[in-house]
Amino acid sequence: MAVDDQRLVVAYSPTRATRDAHQRTQMVARLKDRLTKKSANGELKAMHPRGCQRFLTIDGEATVVVDEAKIEAAAAWDGLHGVYTSHPADRLAPAKVLALYHDLLQVEAAFRVTKHDLHVRPVSHWKQARVEAHVAIA
């Protein structure tokens, strides 16, 4: 699917779908629990978890209701993962786009660990030798 000179590659994973459903179930259970419990002065506890707010509908001034339709709508997205790319379909297959994105996440995680432990500043070099020298010096 092409949008504004970018291609959207979507993948489905049954494992991810199971995890998404489990996380949503836990979130809704915590939300319903929080709605039923009241603080010592009789007021509802604050609804600060941002992920839970998408399942709420506020009726009138003070009535907060869990919206089952929103929960069902969110369930339709379980297991889906999308990546935008500017590479045309004839240059990169969808599986290759997803593999490159996965590799990018691993590189970012490695830099996060490296920057944390060694206090390395962001690398602004393009040549492999310069990047290696930068890391070696840092």
C-alpha positions in Angstrom: 0.0 0.0 0.0 1.5 3.4 -1.0 0.9 6.6 0.9 2.6 9.9 0.0 5.5 8.2 -1.8 5.9 5.7 1.1 5.0 2.1 1.2 3.3 0.5 4.2 4.4 -3.0 4.9 2.2 -4.9 7.4 2.9 -8.2 9.1 0.8 -10.4 11.3 2.2 -12.5 14.1 0.0 -14.9 16.1 2.5 -14.6 19.0 2.2 -10.9 19.0 -1.6 -11.2 18.8 -1.7 -13.3 21.9 0.6 -10.9 23.7 -1.5 -7.8 22.6 -4.7 -9.5 23.7 -3.2 -10.4 27.1 -1.9 -6.9 27.7 -5.2 -5.4 26.8 -7.1 -7.8 29.1 -4.8 -6.9 32.0 -5.2 -3.2 31.3 -9.0 -3.3 31.1 -9.1 -5.4 34.3 -6.9 -2.8 36.2 -9.1 0.0 34.7 -12.3 -1.6 35.9 -10.8 -2.3 39.3 -9.7 1.3 39.6 -13.2 2.5 38.6 -14.8 0.4 41.3 -12.4 1.3 44.1 -12.7 4.7 45.8 -10.3 6.6 47.9 -10.8 7.3 51.6 -12.8 10.5 50.9 -15.2 8.7 48.5 -13.7 10.0 45.2 -12.6 7.8 42.4 -8.8 7.4 42.1 -7.1 9.3 39.3 -7.0 7.7 35.9 -3.5 8.4 34.8 -2.4 5.4 32.8 -2.4 6.8 29.2 -3.0 3.4 27.6 -6.2 2.9 29.6 -7.8 6.2 28.6 -8.5 5.1 25.0 -11.0 2.6 26.4 -13.0 5.2 28.4 -16.0 7.3 27.5 -16.9 10.2 29.8 -20.6 10.8 30.0 -21.7 14.2 31.2 -19.6 15.9 33.8 -18.5 13.1 36.1 -19.6 9.7 34.8 -16.7 7.5 33.5 -17.7 4.4 31.6 -15.5 1.6 30.1 -16.5 1.5 26.4 -16.7 -2.1 25.3 -16.9 -1.0 21.6 -13.5 0.7 21.9 -12.1 -2.5 23.4 -13.4 -4.6 20.6 -12.1 -2.1 18.0 -8.6 -2.3 19.6 -8.8 -6.1 19.4 -9.0 -5.9 15.6 -5.4 -4.7 15.6 -4.0 -7.6 17.6 -0.9 -9.1 16.1 -0.4 -6.4 13.4 2.8 -4.5 12.9 3.3 -1.9 10.2 6.4 -0.3 8.9 6.6 2.7 6.4 9.4 2.7 3.9 10.4 4.9 1.0 11.9 1.9 -0.9 9.8 0.8 -3.8 8.4 -2.7 -4.0 10.7 -3.7 -6.8 13.8 -2.9 -4.7 12.9 -4.5 -1.4 10.5 -7.4 -0.7 8.2 -7.0 2.3 10.1 -9.6 4.3 13.4 -7.8 3.7 11.8 -4.5 4.9 10.7 -6.1 8.1 14.0 -7.8 8.6 15.9 -4.5 8.2 13.5 -2.8 10.6 14.2 -5.5 13.2 17.9 -5.1 12.7 17.6 -1.4 13.2 15.9 -2.0 16.6 18.8 -4.3 17.6 21.4 -1.6 16.6 19.5 1.1 18.6 19.4 -1.2 21.6 23.1 -1.9 21.3 23.9 1.9 21.1 21.6 2.4 24.1 23.7 -0.1 26.1 27.0 1.3 24.8 26.1 4.9 25.5 24.9 4.0 29.0 27.9 1.9 30.0 30.7 3.7 28.2 29.2 7.2 28.0 29.6 7.4 24.2 28.2 10.4 22.5 26.1 10.0 19.3 28.1 9.0 16.3 27.9 11.4 13.4 30.4 9.7 11.1 29.5 7.9 7.9 32.5 5.7 7.1 33.0 2.5 8.9 36.6 3.2 9.9 35.5 6.6 11.5 32.7 5.0 13.5 35.1 2.3 14.8 37.7 4.9 15.7 35.0 7.0 17.5 33.9 4.1 19.6 37.5 3.0 20.3 38.4 6.5 21.5 35.3 6.9 23.6 
